[in-house]
């Protein structure tokens, strides 16, 4: 079996206690690797290595940091096929998706922040009280915890700005999907990152993750994952006065007005509902459609779900792979059963797909599912499923559309389809969400702020927001 070991101080090492976790290929339903099952001792070693490396890395000229990070981006592109295959095996996502989106975006994350850090500015204030300028300095060791749905994509989204601004890193990827994090360590060494600048600790959240959050020498925590874990981190990090960014769950509305290009809305809705088997925090899970085009939209959504090629994620022709784990598969299936009990009508899907390849018959597949007839305040409509399950409902008028769009405690992302520019402006301003996509979905300019409202999180990532998050402002005042 493959062994995924910790990367601490520039070396691959086993967990201090010698413990390992089984890593399962979800499409096959069988173990293919082990990962270090780390605990507090491993986190302590990683934080120590990062702390020792911090002064020199922070003092490294910004152009040199940028050069090394740019080189890492190039190496990711050079190893695209290896990384895409590893991501597909680990997650169950189609290799075509990993090859087209996940791995190129990981390289883009590093390349963007390698450039962005060269173009930062200092604020200057004078005329009221002396001559003032504001510096921004790295904060120290950054603790970064990333999820299983977009393993390398989201891990690098955190690592890149942290390193570019002169921090050192201790990262804990999801124990479910450790493969590309391990490969990233190899590439970081090849790129020439000094030992201790980037450290990866594998393991469970309640052992390795908790130790990282609670460590007194880690002043900065960035987490992407569930709202429940985010609350725990906020409570514990808050008592220690740490700076925290939490990107949490979503129950995102996809609002379609009759004046829109309905065919484009249908095609985009299929993508927003079922890309990565619905396991993206930005997926549109609540389809809210103006009544006059509701039947047409629902018919098109059902046809789109049926047209997806479900199969072996390693097959280039596959559009739709497996869910990430047995427990997650059970969670999704339970949510659909709950929807039925609440009066929901399953229009398509609602169970395992038929005719899977022999290699995948023990895998954790769940067919694209569309449900109608649920009350907007029921549990299934209020709680994130994080799978290929969407609800559909009709609305009459803009006021009702907004009420339904804002009817959950989440506020991460939203989609609005309309041909009326004034309506697009009005509705976008009133939807409670960190991101509003108008007549599109998942277009991401890396310069823009990313994050949510309500139970979808605290803080923002991306662009200047990320550079500020990982740095400490210092004002210098010279008297007259």
C-alpha positions in Angstrom: 0.0 0.0 0.0 1.0 3.6 -0.6 2.0 5.5 2.6 1.3 9.1 3.1 3.6 10.5 5.7 3.8 13.8 7.5 6.1 16.5 6.0 7.9 18.3 8.8 11.0 20.4 8.6 11.6 19.3 5.0 11.5 15.6 5.8 8.8 12.9 5.4 8.2 11.3 8.8 5.7 8.8 10.3 3.3 9.9 13.0 5.1 10.0 16.4 2.9 7.3 17.8 3.3 5.1 14.7 -0.5 5.2 14.1 -2.0 5.2 10.6 -5.4 5.7 9.0 -6.8 3.7 6.1 -7.3 5.7 2.9 -10.1 4.3 0.7 -10.7 4.8 -3.0 -14.4 5.7 -2.9 -15.2 4.6 -6.5 -14.0 1.1 -5.7 -15.0 1.0 -2.0 -11.6 -0.5 -1.0 -8.5 0.8 0.8 -5.5 1.6 -1.3 -3.2 3.6 1.1 -2.5 4.6 4.6 -1.9 8.1 6.0 -0.2 9.2 9.2 -2.7 9.4 12.1 -1.1 12.4 13.8 -1.6 13.7 17.3 -0.4 16.6 19.4 3.2 15.5 19.3 3.3 15.7 15.5 1.6 19.1 15.5 4.1 20.3 18.1 7.0 19.1 15.9 5.5 20.8 12.8 4.9 24.1 14.7 8.4 24.1 16.0 9.8 23.6 12.5 7.6 26.3 11.2 8.6 28.7 14.0 12.3 28.1 13.5 11.9 28.8 9.7 9.8 31.9 10.1 12.4 34.6 10.8 14.4 33.7 7.7 11.4 33.3 5.5 9.8 36.5 6.6 13.1 38.3 6.0 13.5 36.7 2.5 13.1 39.4 -0.2 9.6 39.4 -1.6 10.9 38.9 -5.1 12.7 35.7 -4.0 9.6 34.4 -2.2 7.6 35.2 -5.4 10.1 33.3 -7.5 10.0 30.2 -5.5 6.2 30.2 -5.4 6.0 30.8 -9.1 8.3 27.8 -9.6 6.0 25.7 -7.5 3.1 26.7 -9.8 5.1 25.6 -12.8 5.9 22.2 -11.2 2.2 21.6 -10.5 1.5 22.2 -14.1 4.3 19.8 -15.1 2.8 17.1 -12.9 -0.8 17.8 -13.9 -1.6 14.2 -15.0 -0.1 12.6 -11.9 -2.0 15.1 -9.6 -5.3 14.7 -11.5 -5.1 10.9 -11.2 -4.3 11.1 -7.5 -7.2 13.5 -6.9 -9.6 11.3 -8.8 -8.6 8.2 -6.9 -8.8 9.9 -3.6 -12.2 11.7 -4.1 -14.1 9.8 -6.7 -14.4 12.8 -8.9 -14.0 12.4 -12.7 -10.4 12.6 -13.7 -11.5 15.0 -16.5 -12.8 17.4 -13.9 -9.6 17.2 -11.9 -7.5 17.7 -15.0 -9.6 20.6 -16.3 -10.4 22.5 -13.0 -8.8 21.3 -9.8 -5.1 21.0 -10.7 -4.9 24.0 -13.0 -6.6 26.1 -10.3 -4.1 24.9 -7.7 -1.3 26.2 -10.0 -3.2 29.4 -10.6 -3.5 30.0 -6.8 0.2 30.0 -6.4 0.8 32.0 -9.6 -1.7 34.7 -8.6 -0.3 35.3 -5.1 3.3 35.1 -6.4 2.4 38.1 -8.5 0.0 39.8 -6.1 2.6 40.1 -3.4 4.8 42.1 -5.7 2.2 44.8 -6.1 1.1 45.5 -2.5 1.1 49.1 -1.3 1.6 51.0 2.0 -0.9 53.6 3.2 0.3 57.1 3.9 -1.4 59.7 6.1 -0.2 63.2 6.9 -1.5 66.6 7.7 -3.4 65.9 10.9 -1.0 64.2 13.4 2.6 63.8 12.2 3.7 61.8 9.2 2.3 58.2 9.2 2.8 55.2 7.1 1.4 51.7 7.6 3.5 48.6 7.1 2.1 45.1 6.9 4.2 42.2 8.3 3.6 38.4 8.4 2.0 37.1 11.5 4.0 33.9 12.1 2.9 30.3 11.8 -0.4 29.9 9.9 -2.5 26.9 10.7 -4.5 25.9 7.6 -7.2 23.2 7.6 -8.8 22.2 4.3 -11.6 19.9 3.3 -12.0 16.7 1.2 -14.1 18.0 -1.7 -11.5 20.1 -3.6 -8.3 18.8 -1.8 -5.5 20.5 -3.7 -7.6 23.4 -5.0 -8.6 24.6 -1.5 -5.3 23.7 0.3 -3.3 25.8 -2.1 -5.9 28.6 -1.9 -4.7 29.0 1.7 -1.1 28.1 1.4 -0.3 30.4 -1.4 -1.2 33.8 0.3 0.2 32.6 3.6 3.6 31.8 2.1 3.6 34.8 -0.3 3.2 37.2 2.6 6.1 35.7 4.5 4.3 33.4 7.0 5.3 29.7 7.5 2.6 27.0 7.4 1.4 24.0 9.2 -1.4 22.5 7.1 -3.8 19.7 7.9 -5.6 18.3 4.8 -8.6 16.1 5.2 -7.7 12.6 6.4 -10.2 11.4 3.7 -8.1 12.8 0.8 -4.4 13.1 1.7 -2.8 12.1 -1.7 -2.3 15.5 -3.4 -1.1 17.2 -0.2 1.6 14.6 0.0 2.6 15.2 -3.7 2.6 18.9 -3.1 5.3 18.4 -0.4 7.5 16.7 -3.0 7.0 19.6 -5.4 7.7 22.2 -2.7 11.0 20.5 -1.9 11.8 20.4 -5.7 10.9 24.1 -6.0 13.4 25.0 -3.3 11.2 26.1 -0.4 13.4 26.0 2.7 12.8 23.3 5.3 10.1 24.2 7.7 8.4 26.8 5.5 5.7 24.4 4.5 4.7 21.5 6.8 1.9 19.0 6.3 0.4 17.0 9.1 -2.1 14.3 8.3 -4.7 13.0 10.7 -8.2 13.4 12.2 -9.7 16.7 13.1 -10.3 15.8 16.8 -6.6 15.0 17.2 -4.3 16.8 14.7 -6.8 19.5 13.8 -7.7 20.3 17.4 -4.0 20.4 18.4 -3.3 22.9 15.6 -6.2 25.2 16.5 -5.3 25.1 20.2 -1.5 25.5 19.8 -0.3 28.7 21.5 2.3 29.4 18.8 -0.1 29.4 15.9 -1.7 32.9 15.8 -3.6 32.5 12.6 -6.2 29.8 11.7 -7.9 29.4 8.3 -10.5 26.7 8.0 -12.8 25.5 5.3 -15.4 22.8 6.2 -18.6 22.2 8.0 -20.5 24.8 10.0 -20.4 22.6 13.1 -16.6 22.3 13.1 -16.4 26.0 12.3 -18.3 26.9 15.5 -16.0 24.7 17.5 -12.9 26.5 16.0 -14.4 29.9 16.7 -15.0 29.1 20.3 -11.6 27.7 21.0 -9.6 30.1 18.8 -11.5 33.0 20.3 -10.5 32.3 23.8 -6.9 32.3 22.6 -7.3 35.6 20.7 -6.3 34.0 17.3 -7.2 35.5 14.0 -9.7 33.2 12.3 -11.1 32.8 8.8 -14.0 30.3 8.5 -15.4 29.3 5.1 -18.3 27.0 6.0 -21.5 25.5 4.5 -24.0 26.7 2.1 -27.6 26.1 1.0 -27.4 28.2 -2.1 -30.4 29.5 -4.1 -30.5 29.4 -7.9 -33.2 31.9 -8.9 -34.6 31.9 -12.5 -36.8 34.6 -13.8 -39.0 34.1 -16.9 -37.3 37.0 -18.7 -34.0 35.1 -18.7 -32.4 32.8 -21.3 -34.1 29.7 -19.9 -32.1 27.2 -21.9 -28.9 28.8 -20.6 -30.3 28.7 -17.1 -31.1 25.0 -17.4 -27.6 24.1 -18.7 -26.0 26.2 -15.9 -28.3 24.7 -13.3 -27.2 21.2 -14.3 -23.6 22.2 -13.7 -24.3 24.0 -10.5 -26.3 21.1 -9.1 -24.2 18.1 -10.1 -20.6 19.2 -10.7 -18.3 17.1 -8.4 -21.4 15.1 -7.5 -22.8 18.2 -5.8 -19.9 18.2 -3.3 -19.0 21.9 -3.7 -20.0 24.5 -1.1 -20.9 26.8 -4.0 -23.4 24.4 -5.7 -26.9 25.5 -6.3 -29.0 23.3 -4.2 -32.4 25.2 -4.2 -33.8 25.9 -7.6 -36.3 28.7 -7.4 -38.1 29.3 -10.7 -40.7 31.7 -11.9 -44.0 29.8 -12.4 -44.5 30.5 -16.1 -41.3 28.7 -17.0 -41.2 26.2 -14.1 -42.4 23.2 -16.0 -40.0 23.8 -18.9 -37.1 24.3 -16.4 -37.8 21.2 -14.4 -38.1 19.1 -17.5 -34.8 20.4 -18.7 -33.1 19.8 -15.3 -34.4 16.2 -15.3 -33.1 15.6 -18.8 -29.8 17.0 -17.9 -29.5 14.8 -14.8 -30.3 11.7 -16.9 -27.8 12.7 -19.6 -24.8 12.7 -17.2 -22.5 9.7 -17.8 -22.1 8.0 -14.4 -19.1 5.7 -14.2 -15.5 5.0 -13.3 -13.9 8.3 -12.3 -10.7 7.2 -14.1 -12.5 6.9 -17.4 -12.1 10.1 -19.4 -15.7 9.8 -20.6 -17.2 9.9 -17.1 -19.1 13.1 -16.2 -20.3 12.0 -12.7 -18.3 9.9 -10.2 -18.8 8.6 -6.7 -19.4 10.3 -3.4 -16.3 10.6 -1.2 -17.0 8.1 1.5 -19.4 5.6 3.0 -20.5 7.9 5.8 -21.1 10.7 3.4 -23.1 8.4 1.1 -25.2 7.4 4.0 -25.8 11.0 4.9 -27.0 11.9 1.4 -29.2 8.8 1.2 -30.8 9.6 4.6 -31.5 13.2 3.5 -33.4 11.9 0.5 -35.4 9.5 2.6 -36.2 12.3 5.0 -37.4 14.4 2.0 -39.7 11.7 1.0 -41.1 11.5 4.5 -41.7 15.2 4.5 -43.8 14.9 1.3 -41.1 15.5 -1.3 -41.5 13.9 -4.7 -38.4 12.5 -6.2 -38.5 13.4 -9.9 -35.3 11.7 -10.9 -32.6 9.7 -9.1 -33.1 9.0 -5.4 -30.8 6.0 -5.1 -27.7 4.2 -6.5 -27.3 4.3 -10.3 -27.6 1.2 -12.4 -25.0 -0.4 -14.7 -21.8 0.6 -13.0 -18.6 -0.9 -14.3 -17.5 -4.0 -12.3 -14.6 -2.2 -10.6 -17.1 0.3 -9.2 -19.9 -1.9 -8.0 -18.8 -1.7 -4.4 -18.2 2.1 -4.7 -20.3 4.9 -3.1 -22.3 6.2 -6.0 -25.6 8.1 -5.8 -27.5 9.2 -8.8 -28.3 12.9 -9.6 -31.5 13.6 -7.7 -34.2 16.3 -8.1 -37.0 16.7 -5.5 -40.2 18.8 -5.7 -42.9 19.5 -3.2 -40.9 20.4 -0.1 -41.9 23.1 2.3 -39.3 25.9 2.3 -38.9 25.7 6.1 -38.5 22.0 6.4 -35.2 20.5 7.6 -34.1 19.2 4.2 -34.5 22.7 2.8 -32.7 24.3 5.7 -29.7 22.0 6.1 -26.8 21.4 3.8 -26.8 18.0 2.1 -23.6 18.5 0.1 -24.4 15.9 -2.5 -26.1 15.6 -5.9 -29.6 16.4 -4.5 -31.5 19.6 -5.4 -35.0 20.8 -4.8 -37.2 22.7 -7.2 -40.0 25.1 -6.5 -42.0 27.8 -8.3 -42.4 31.5 -7.3 -44.7 34.4 -8.3 -43.0 37.7 -8.4 -39.7 39.2 -7.3 -40.7 39.7 -3.7 -41.4 36.0 -3.2 -38.2 35.0 -5.1 -36.2 37.1 -2.6 -38.0 35.7 0.4 -37.3 32.2 -0.7 -33.7 32.9 -1.6 -33.1 34.3 1.8 -35.1 31.6 3.7 -32.1 29.7 5.2 -29.5 30.7 7.8 -26.8 30.3 5.2 -25.4 33.0 3.0 -22.5 31.8 0.9 -23.4 31.9 -2.8 -26.3 32.5 -5.1 -27.2 32.5 -8.7 -29.6 34.8 -10.5 -30.8 34.4 -14.1 -32.6 37.4 -15.6 -32.6 39.4 -18.8 -33.4 42.6 -17.0 -30.3 44.5 -15.9 -32.3 46.6 -13.3 -33.7 43.5 -11.8 -30.3 41.9 -11.7 -29.0 44.9 -9.7 -32.0 45.1 -7.3 -32.1 41.4 -6.5 -28.3 41.1 -6.2 -28.3 43.8 -3.7 -31.0 42.2 -1.6 -29.9 38.5 -1.7 -28.0 37.7 1.5 -24.9 36.0 0.2 -21.1 36.6 -0.1 -21.3 35.9 -3.9 -24.0 36.6 -6.4 -23.5 35.2 -9.9 -25.7 36.7 -12.5 -26.4 34.6 -15.6 -23.4 32.4 -14.8 -22.0 30.1 -12.1 -18.5 29.5 -10.8 -16.7 32.3 -12.6 -13.9 33.1 -10.2 -11.7 36.2 -10.4 -9.0 35.5 -7.9 -8.7 39.2 -7.0 -12.3 39.3 -5.6 -13.3 38.6 -1.9 -14.6 35.1 -1.2 -16.7 34.1 1.8 -20.2 34.0 3.2 -22.7 35.5 5.7 -24.6 34.0 8.5 -23.8 30.3 9.1 -21.6 30.3 6.0 -18.7 31.8 7.8 -16.6 34.6 9.1 -14.0 36.6 7.1 -13.0 36.7 3.5 -10.3 35.0 1.4 -9.0 35.9 -2.0 -7.1 38.9 -3.5 -6.3 41.7 -1.1 -8.4 40.2 1.6 -6.1 37.2 1.8 -3.0 39.4 1.9 -4.5 41.4 4.7 -5.6 38.3 6.6 -2.2 36.8 6.8 -0.4 40.1 7.7 -0.4 42.5 10.7 -0.7 46.2 10.1 1.9 48.4 11.9 1.6 52.2 11.8 4.7 54.3 12.0 4.3 57.9 13.1 7.0 60.6 12.9 6.4 63.7 14.8 6.9 67.2 13.5 
